[in-house]
């Protein structure tokens, strides 16, 4: 009898808990994604999918949560996007979630625009405990997990197979190239020789032996690393200017211009023209990003990517350097909002969107690389030749640029010096001397000069 | 009834003037004041614009090493940890309940943890008093912190009391407060940096080249167009003027795009030059000289059209009888231009020159669109450098303060130049009433 009473009481209590008007919340979550085109739609769509799941989880727990996700990715460029986010944050109208470069974490966390996801998420739970640790670290700053990597990529070196055959490579030689690059046997000296051969033999036009990226970007830090440069001192966290490596890196581009394999006025070439040319064999060698696969095989109409293009790490410059590639993952960040619960929901959405299934949709559609180990168990991802090969060949050797407040100034100045040497405005030695003065003045104690 | 009309009249005048005053304040005075204000701050993306909080993070500790601070404090901050002590357990009991605190005491009393994540893991060991919400577990873990590291405080006083509570030596508080402040501070470093960088002098030289050549082209070509169309029949003259006015009315992006088509290595010049055996090249960016010529022409054609309109109307204002008289006296065209037209154009030439100098000093949009300062910084003018510094940075940390310092230099030069112009051209005399009316 007593048992019955208790049971009834419990039942009544449980029923009344459900009968009571459940806590209800309507929330509009705004997602702004920088640097995103149509292929990157899942940066926003995955948050929508996550909202669907999260609402159901809340419903099971007896809370009504109605999430409307509003996405925006029609920004004129990175500058417009970053200015938009910072100004909105200053005005207190920041979007709830932003997808941006991991390098924004340092300034935005310092300014208080973003909140650490680790304040809301249990990093020991799935899928967060499945993410590649080196990628997670790239989304951390000052030992705090500020964001979650949204995708991964890396920046390979490309060879046009027909051109390589034309200068005497056999198919086996070409297939061996990635290995020779990775072991440090094939260096930029070889690139220079092979590219020159291709130009001299008339297989490619002058200036098309080595056809680099036409604008500033993380890619150029790779060349600095190729010649032995280090971006950040692991002990102190300070940025590092290695004068010798920097000068060798600049000198390589001067040599490339002299050898007529690269145009002196190459920088500033239209991106559209650039893509068309490299995707269709006008250049012998070049470098780009893993996401270029989508563009080459899509808009540029290269129907036989693996039959026409070989890819490898960025070769080492000489004996002192190392073959390398830089990964520049975009990250999901949660912005500071007046309502703490909104931040929590935004963080939970990011977490769900980072699961292997949803992230694989983005990775394969946009030709990016996965962020979690379980993605190799998702057929969509595992059966994709590009994702599988690029992950294996590149991602394990990838490093990222440092999350450091002064890194923006560092990379801008580094590129300015390269531009001045490349175009002949300054000698590499002068450019490095000026770079050193500028960095010492701007970074002070945050810089180590070697 | 009488006497009242005067103040009412004043108010009316003020009312008419008010919109203009508001515009002047908003669009001219306010930007100048704000530029001067920003230039003496270290404002950047990371400091924010609207003030800051107090936060000690790992990277601040690096900065503290060179400051006057006791080794104990530095050590305490470097080894910030979470400790399950009586105070922490009391806080846990207050926040949740005694039973939870007691169970946690039996599990982990006196344990220390390097991070909050480790405490969260320890809290998962609770069995009878499980904490079933992630947020609650995080809040509980936070109760065991012994340090102010990585915690954000809105107010200085809160930060100071947290410092005191965590047992940091009182003598170090001021230094820590200074280091922990995340907002911007007043500084003269930007100006010092500007004067010490060799690139500043190059940008200044580039600006001088840009302004001098573009101005000469603007005024010279504007004059040429005005005078040559003056001697054409009205219909033909109007057609020519309209054509030459096109660069000004075209949207800049479109106008510069046409220059791309003209000058790129796949463009019109290269295609035509190929017939003469000249290898195609980028006529805009091939060399510094190329870039300068293109930059000056792009800006020059835009400016010349304004000069042309002003000069043309000024020439039309010259009494035709003077020209007829000179022809009777046997003057040729050149003599008419030299002795009649040019002297009467003194005022429009002054106006165009001074107006164009000032606008050229601060204009960079056509350069940004065309060469973006290239090749190799050859055409990087001062205003463009200000833009690049303050609003364009791949690494994300925009240098608002330094950019404003660049801009402030332009403001100062602009003011000095206008004063010089007024003096040099004897402005007072130009605007004084004709002697006949005195």
Boltz contact constraints between the chains, C-beta under 6 A:
constraints:
  - contact:
      token1: [A, 79]
      token2: [B, 392]
      max_distance: 6.0
  - contact:
      token1: [A, 86]
      token2: [B, 45]
      max_distance: 6.0
  - contact:
      token1: [A, 90]
      token2: [B, 49]
      max_distance: 6.0
  - contact:
      token1: [A, 90]
      token2: [B, 50]
      max_distance: 6.0
  - contact:
      token1: [A, 103]
      token2: [B, 395]
      max_distance: 6.0
  - contact:
      token1: [A, 103]
      token2: [B, 396]
      max_distance: 6.0
  - contact:
      token1: [A, 104]
      token2: [B, 396]
      max_distance: 6.0
  - contact:
      token1: [A, 107]
      token2: [B, 45]
      max_distance: 6.0
  - contact:
      token1: [A, 107]
      token2: [B, 46]
      max_distance: 6.0
  - contact:
      token1: [A, 107]
      token2: [B, 396]
      max_distance: 6.0
  - contact:
      token1: [A, 107]
      token2: [B, 397]
      max_distance: 6.0
  - contact:
      token1: [A, 110]
      token2: [B, 46]
      max_distance: 6.0
  - contact:
      token1: [A, 110]
      token2: [B, 182]
      max_distance: 6.0
  - contact:
      token1: [A, 111]
      token2: [B, 46]
      max_distance: 6.0
  - contact:
      token1: [A, 111]
      token2: [B, 48]
      max_distance: 6.0
  - contact:
      token1: [A, 112]
      token2: [B, 53]
      max_distance: 6.0
  - contact:
      token1: [A, 122]
      token2: [B, 134]
      max_distance: 6.0
  - contact:
      token1: [A, 142]
      token2: [B, 57]
      max_distance: 6.0
  - contact:
      token1: [A, 142]
      token2: [B, 58]
      max_distance: 6.0
  - contact:
      token1: [A, 142]
      token2: [B, 59]
      max_distance: 6.0
  - contact:
      token1: [A, 143]
      token2: [B, 58]
      max_distance: 6.0
  - contact:
      token1: [A, 216]
      token2: [B, 394]
      max_distance: 6.0
  - contact:
      token1: [A, 265]
      token2: [B, 282]
      max_distance: 6.0
  - contact:
      token1: [A, 265]
      token2: [B, 285]
      max_distance: 6.0
  - contact:
      token1: [A, 265]
      token2: [B, 286]
      max_distance: 6.0
  - contact:
      token1: [A, 265]
      token2: [B, 375]
      max_distance: 6.0
  - contact:
      token1: [A, 268]
      token2: [B, 285]
      max_distance: 6.0
  - contact:
      token1: [A, 268]
      token2: [B, 374]
      max_distance: 6.0
  - contact:
      token1: [A, 405]
      token2: [B, 46]
      max_distance: 6.0
  - contact:
      token1: [A, 405]
      token2: [B, 397]
      max_distance: 6.0
  - contact:
      token1: [A, 407]
      token2: [B, 395]
      max_distance: 6.0
  - contact:
      token1: [A, 408]
      token2: [B, 393]
      max_distance: 6.0
  - contact:
      token1: [A, 408]
      token2: [B, 395]
      max_distance: 6.0
  - contact:
      token1: [A, 408]
      token2: [B, 396]
      max_distance: 6.0
  - contact:
      token1: [A, 408]
      token2: [B, 397]
      max_distance: 6.0
  - contact:
      token1: [A, 411]
      token2: [B, 394]
      max_distance: 6.0
  - contact:
      token1: [A, 411]
      token2: [B, 395]
      max_distance: 6.0
  - contact:
      token1: [A, 419]
      token2: [B, 376]
      max_distance: 6.0
  - contact:
      token1: [A, 420]
      token2: [B, 376]
      max_distance: 6.0
  - contact:
      token1: [A, 420]
      token2: [B, 377]
      max_distance: 6.0
  - contact:
      token1: [A, 423]
      token2: [B, 375]
      max_distance: 6.0
  - contact:
      token1: [A, 423]
      token2: [B, 376]
      max_distance: 6.0
  - contact:
      token1: [A, 425]
      token2: [B, 376]
      max_distance: 6.0
  - contact:
      token1: [A, 425]
      token2: [B, 378]
      max_distance: 6.0
  - contact:
      token1: [A, 434]
      token2: [B, 198]
      max_distance: 6.0
  - contact:
      token1: [A, 438]
      token2: [B, 197]
      max_distance: 6.0
  - contact:
      token1: [A, 441]
      token2: [B, 193]
      max_distance: 6.0
  - contact:
      token1: [A, 441]
      token2: [B, 196]
      max_distance: 6.0
